[in-house]
Amino acid sequence: MEVILREDVEKLGNRGEVVKVAAGYARNFLLPRKLAVAATESNRKIVEQERQAHLRKEAKLQTEAQDLAKLVNGVTVTITQKAGENDQLFGSVTAKDVADALAAKGFTIDRRKIHLDDPIKQLGEFKVPVRLHKEVTAEVTVVVAKEG
């Protein structure tokens, strides 16, 4: 069965593409969740209009993300934590802590956009990537200092 994707579906395709899928997958998963529509001529026109609107919106969001990235790049935030011997933290610094520190500096960034591979568990200076848009990534320096 051929369907037109209305959203990006991982391992299947991107918005606006015509893909061939099993009838059951389309009927039971894609169509009820409004991720795709049947590939008819009228649906192709509607999806093309939606795709054009989405591209304009996406371009605007990307421009805003690039502007924010220019401001955020090079920002240094300091987070103080209790630490024991050998500069080992008692807790850890998570993406939420980094987001709160950035909010204190006036940047409202969702914690899910801050990509820490693992929580920071030692004192020191770390470069943390912040993914503002799927094509725009900024880098924030996080300094973890000993409390007291």
C-alpha positions in Angstrom: 0.0 0.0 0.0 1.3 3.4 -0.9 1.0 6.2 1.7 2.1 9.8 1.9 3.9 10.6 5.2 2.6 13.7 7.1 5.4 13.6 9.7 8.9 12.3 9.8 8.8 8.6 10.7 12.0 7.0 11.9 13.4 4.3 9.7 10.6 4.9 7.1 10.9 8.3 5.6 10.5 12.1 5.9 7.4 14.3 5.7 5.9 14.5 2.2 7.5 11.3 0.9 5.5 8.6 -0.8 6.4 5.2 0.7 5.2 1.7 0.1 4.3 -0.1 3.4 2.4 -3.2 4.4 -1.4 -2.6 4.4 -1.7 -3.7 8.1 1.1 -1.3 9.2 -0.7 1.6 7.4 -4.2 0.7 8.6 -3.2 -0.1 12.2 -0.4 2.3 12.9 0.2 5.1 10.4 -3.3 6.2 9.5 -4.9 6.2 13.1 -2.0 8.3 14.4 -2.3 10.7 11.4 1.3 10.0 10.5 0.3 9.3 6.9 -2.6 9.4 4.4 -3.4 7.2 1.5 -1.6 8.2 -1.7 -4.4 9.6 -3.8 -4.2 12.5 -6.2 -6.2 14.9 -3.9 -4.2 13.9 -0.9 -0.9 14.5 -2.7 -2.0 18.1 -3.3 -3.1 18.6 0.3 0.1 17.1 1.6 2.2 19.3 -0.7 0.5 22.4 0.6 1.2 21.2 4.2 4.8 20.5 3.3 5.3 24.0 1.9 3.8 25.6 5.1 6.0 23.3 7.2 9.2 24.3 5.3 8.4 28.0 5.9 7.8 27.4 9.6 11.0 25.2 9.8 13.1 27.9 8.2 11.8 30.5 10.6 12.6 28.1 13.6 16.0 27.4 12.3 16.8 31.1 11.9 15.7 31.7 15.5 17.8 28.8 16.7 20.9 30.2 14.9 20.4 33.6 16.5 20.0 31.9 20.0 23.1 29.8 19.3 25.2 32.9 18.6 24.2 34.2 22.1 24.6 30.8 23.9 27.9 29.8 22.3 30.8 30.5 24.7 28.5 31.1 27.7 30.1 29.7 30.9 27.9 28.6 33.8 29.2 27.6 37.2 27.4 25.0 39.3 28.5 24.3 42.9 28.1 20.9 44.4 29.2 19.1 47.5 32.3 17.0 46.8 34.4 14.6 48.8 38.0 13.5 48.5 39.5 13.2 45.0 37.1 15.8 43.6 34.3 13.2 43.4 30.8 14.7 43.7 28.3 13.3 46.2 25.6 13.8 43.6 25.8 14.5 39.9 25.2 17.4 37.6 22.4 16.6 35.2 20.9 18.4 32.2 18.2 19.9 34.5 21.0 21.5 36.6 22.6 23.0 33.5 19.2 24.2 32.3 18.5 25.9 35.6 22.0 27.5 35.5 21.3 28.8 32.0 17.9 30.1 33.2 19.6 32.0 35.9 21.7 33.7 33.2 18.5 34.6 31.2 18.5 31.7 28.6 15.3 29.6 28.7 16.4 26.3 27.2 14.5 23.0 27.6 16.5 20.4 29.5 15.8 17.8 26.8 17.8 19.9 24.4 20.9 19.7 26.6 22.8 16.5 25.6 24.9 15.0 28.4 26.1 11.5 27.5 26.4 10.7 31.3 25.7 13.0 34.3 28.8 14.9 35.4 30.2 13.3 38.5 33.5 15.2 39.0 34.7 18.7 39.5 36.1 20.5 36.5 35.3 22.2 33.3 33.1 20.5 30.7 31.9 21.4 27.2 28.2 20.5 26.9 26.4 20.5 23.5 22.9 22.1 23.4 20.9 21.1 20.4 18.6 24.0 19.7 17.3 22.7 16.4 18.0 19.5 14.4 20.6 21.4 12.4 21.8 23.9 15.0 24.0 23.0 18.0 25.6 25.4 20.5 28.2 24.6 23.1 28.1 25.7 26.7 31.0 25.5 29.1 29.9 24.1 32.5 32.3 24.6 35.4 31.6 22.3 38.4 33.0 23.8 41.5 33.3 22.6 45.1 30.7 24.0 47.5 32.0 25.9 50.5 
